[in-house]
């Protein structure tokens, strides 16, 4: 049997916010709503950490911007969530995090960006 280790899993979460006028309002609401769901989640094997806004880079000039777009008072915000979990492999860590958080994020895709072993 493989030894279980600590992994840091980063998930991409697309978050829809309605009734906003600015990107900053959309970001604030998205982070707050995701944080509230995580606070009520019963995820004993998963320790959740920082919620950040993802960044996008221009392929031509390399400039970066927040992954948030507001059109007609509706925003799509790309969030990144870091979690820590004990697992046997990076794939096992990703599936554990998605399974444990899935009930709090029903109908919202939780897309793994990265899964790395934590150095203790």
C-alpha positions in Angstrom: 0.0 0.0 0.0 1.3 3.5 -0.9 2.1 5.9 2.0 -0.4 8.6 2.5 1.0 12.2 2.2 -0.3 15.7 2.4 -1.2 17.3 -0.9 -2.1 20.9 -1.8 -4.8 20.9 -4.4 -5.8 24.1 -6.2 -9.3 24.2 -7.8 -10.7 26.6 -10.4 -14.2 27.7 -9.6 -16.3 29.7 -12.1 -18.7 31.9 -10.1 -21.7 33.8 -11.5 -22.8 37.0 -9.8 -25.9 38.9 -10.8 -26.9 42.5 -10.2 -23.4 44.1 -10.1 -22.0 47.2 -11.8 -18.3 46.7 -11.3 -15.7 44.0 -11.4 -14.6 44.8 -7.9 -18.2 44.4 -6.6 -18.4 41.1 -8.5 -15.1 39.8 -7.0 -16.0 40.8 -3.5 -19.4 39.1 -3.7 -17.9 35.9 -5.4 -15.2 35.5 -2.7 -17.8 36.1 0.1 -20.3 33.6 -1.3 -17.7 30.9 -1.8 -16.2 31.5 1.6 -19.7 31.2 3.2 -20.2 27.9 1.5 -16.9 26.6 2.6 -17.5 27.7 6.2 -20.7 25.6 6.4 -19.2 22.6 4.6 -18.6 19.4 6.6 -15.2 18.5 5.1 -13.3 16.8 7.8 -10.6 15.2 5.4 -10.2 18.5 3.5 -8.7 21.6 5.0 -9.6 24.7 2.9 -7.4 27.7 2.6 -7.1 30.8 0.5 -9.6 31.9 -2.1 -8.1 34.1 -4.8 -9.1 35.6 -8.1 -7.5 33.9 -11.0 -5.5 36.0 -13.5 -5.5 35.9 -17.3 -2.5 36.8 -19.4 -2.6 38.3 -22.9 -0.9 36.0 -25.4 0.5 39.0 -27.4 1.8 41.4 -24.8 1.9 39.4 -21.6 -0.2 41.8 -19.6 -2.3 40.2 -16.8 -5.7 41.0 -15.5 -8.2 39.5 -13.1 -10.4 36.7 -14.5 -13.6 38.6 -14.1 -16.0 40.0 -16.6 -19.2 42.1 -16.1 -21.8 42.3 -18.9 -25.3 43.6 -18.4 -25.0 43.6 -14.6 -24.0 39.9 -14.6 -20.4 38.8 -13.9 -18.4 35.7 -14.3 -15.5 35.5 -11.8 -12.8 32.9 -12.0 -11.7 31.9 -8.5 -8.9 29.7 -7.3 -9.3 27.7 -4.0 -6.4 26.0 -2.3 -7.1 22.9 -0.2 -5.0 20.5 1.8 -5.8 16.8 2.0 -4.1 13.6 3.0 -4.0 11.2 0.0 -2.0 8.5 -1.7 -1.3 10.4 -4.9 -2.1 13.7 -6.7 -5.0 12.1 -8.5 -6.4 10.7 -5.3 -6.0 14.1 -3.6 -8.0 15.8 -6.5 -10.8 13.3 -6.4 -11.1 13.5 -2.6 -11.3 17.3 -2.6 -13.9 17.3 -5.4 -16.0 14.6 -3.7 -15.9 16.4 -0.3 -16.7 19.8 -1.6 -19.1 18.7 -4.3 -22.2 18.8 -2.1 -21.6 22.5 -1.3 -21.0 23.4 -4.9 -23.8 21.4 -6.7 -24.0 22.3 -10.4 -20.7 24.2 -10.2 -17.6 22.7 -11.8 -14.6 22.2 -9.5 -11.7 22.0 -12.0 -8.3 20.9 -10.6 -5.5 23.2 -11.6 -2.7 21.8 -9.6 -2.0 19.0 -7.1 1.4 19.0 -5.4 2.8 17.2 -2.4 3.3 19.5 0.6 6.7 19.7 2.2 6.2 19.5 5.9 
